[in-house]
Amino acid sequence: MSDMLNFMGYGEDTGTPVLIVHGLFGTARNWGVLAKRFAGQRRVIAVDMRNHGASFWAETNSYADMAGDLATLIESLGGQADVLGHSMGGKAAMILALTRPELVGKLVVADIAPVAYSHSQLDKIEAMRAVDLSVVHRRSDADLQLKERVEDPSLRSFLLQSLTLGEGGARWKLNLLALGSAMEEIIGFPDVRDSFDGEVLLLSGGNSDYVQAAHHPRILELFPNAKFEIIDEAGHWLHAEKPREFEAAASRFLNT
């Protein structure tokens, strides 16, 4: 097992790279279109987190683990990166900045706060585990089964991006067992005492309740130079719902 995260690179290898860190059940490929746009300025690296995509599987999935994986990758890329993380990836990026500040230039955190949430995602894991992969020959076969537990077609489409169909049959590119076991940690946030003095942008969706005014004091305690920006008419998946607005806001921050 390699302990180096799988990643996709875009753009010229000049200057400080931008590292994109996806959320729970995501992959680097989810960020392909935006990564290519960001790459007009410099190199962009989009990762598959542990237990996701083409990266290694491990028994644990704590934020200390995830931040350590990102640190190892950044060190291999030259020693510093600007980091953009969404949801679970945003929390991992925050822990990276708090524990290894020398590796992080600027930090963009997309629609997540450094707090514990109550919304478990175990129902999605149970839905995926309930799919009988032995009778899945096309993505539509899995979609039909998922529909029994997941009503939202866009959510099913997102989850099915982590289904692979090959000669060996269908399989999930997610370590569902490990992610399920780590769910309390994933929706939580470690008790940290450090702070990160670098530049931080908290981008949140106007229709999302993930980043609330009540969270601002804790955010500013950990990230005293944090700035807040809202993308109107966007929910938690703000980068997918309003990609041009998201790109403009993130690029403005990263490139000035």
CORSULVEN-V894914 format. One record per residue. N is the residue number from 1. RES is the residue in one small letter. SS is DSSP state (A for helix, B for strand, O for the rest). BURIAL is + if it has 9 or more other C-alpha atoms within 8 Angstrom, else -. Layout:
n: (N N)
res: (RES RES)
ss: (SS SS)
burial: (BURIAL BURIAL)
//
This chain:
n: (1 2 3 4 5 6 7 8 9 10 11 12 13 14 15 16 17 18 19 20 21 22 23 24 25 26 27 28 29 30 31 32 33 34 35 36 37 38 39 40 41 42 43 44 45 46 47 48 49 50 51 52 53 54 55 56 57 58 59 60 61 62 63 64 65 66 67 68 69 70 71 72 73 74 75 76 77 78 79 80 81 82 83 84 85 86 87 88 89 90 91 92 93 94 95 96 97 98 99 100 101 102 103 104 105 106 107 108 109 110 111 112 113 114 115 116 117 118 119 120 121 122 123 124 125 126 127 128 129 130 131 132 133 134 135 136 137 138 139 140 141 142 143 144 145 146 147 148 149 150 151 152 153 154 155 156 157 158 159 160 161 162 163 164 165 166 167 168 169 170 171 172 173 174 175 176 177 178 179 180 181 182 183 184 185 186 187 188 189 190 191 192 193 194 195 196 197 198 199 200 201 202 203 204 205 206 207 208 209 210 211 212 213 214 215 216 217 218 219 220 221 222 223 224 225 226 227 228 229 230 231 232 233 234 235 236 237 238 239 240 241 242 243 244 245 246 247 248 249 250 251 252 253 254 255 256)
res: (m s d m l n f m g y g e d t g t p v l i v h g l f g t a r n w g v l a k r f a g q r r v i a v d m r n h g a s f w a e t n s y a d m a g d l a t l i e s l g g q a d v l g h s m g g k a a m i l a l t r p e l v g k l v v a d i a p v a y s h s q l d k i e a m r a v d l s v v h r r s d a d l q l k e r v e d p s l r s f l l q s l t l g e g g a r w k l n l l a l g s a m e e i i g f p d v r d s f d g e v l l l s g g n s d y v q a a h h p r i l e l f p n a k f e i i d e a g h w l h a e k p r e f e a a a s r f l n t)
ss: (O O O O O O B B B B O O O O O O B B B B B O O O O O O A A A A A A A A A A A O O O O O B B B B O O O O O O O O O O O O O O O A A A A A A A A A A A A A A A O O O B B B B B B O A A A A A A A A A A A A O A A A B B B B B B B O O O O O O O O O O O A A A A A A A A O O O A A A O O O A A A A A A A A O O O O O O A A A A A A A A O O B B B B O O B B B B O O O A A A A A A O A A A A A O O O O O O O O O O O O B B B B B B O O O O O O O A A A A A A A A A A O O O B B B B B B O O O O O O A A A A O A A A A A A A A A A A A O O)
burial: (- - - + + + + + - + + - - - - + + + + + + + + - - + + + - - + + - + + + - + + - - + + + + + + + + + + + + - + + - - - - + + + - + + + + + + + + + + + - - - - + + + + + + + + + + + + + + + + + + + - + + - + + + + + + + + + + + + - - - - - + - - - - + - + - - - + + + - - + - - + - + + + - + + + - - + - - - - - + + + + + - + + + + - - - + + - - + + + + - + + + - + + - + + + + + - - - - - + + - + + + + + + + + + + + - + + - - - + - - - + + - + + + + + - - - - + - - + + + - + - - - + + - - + + - - + + - - - - -)
//
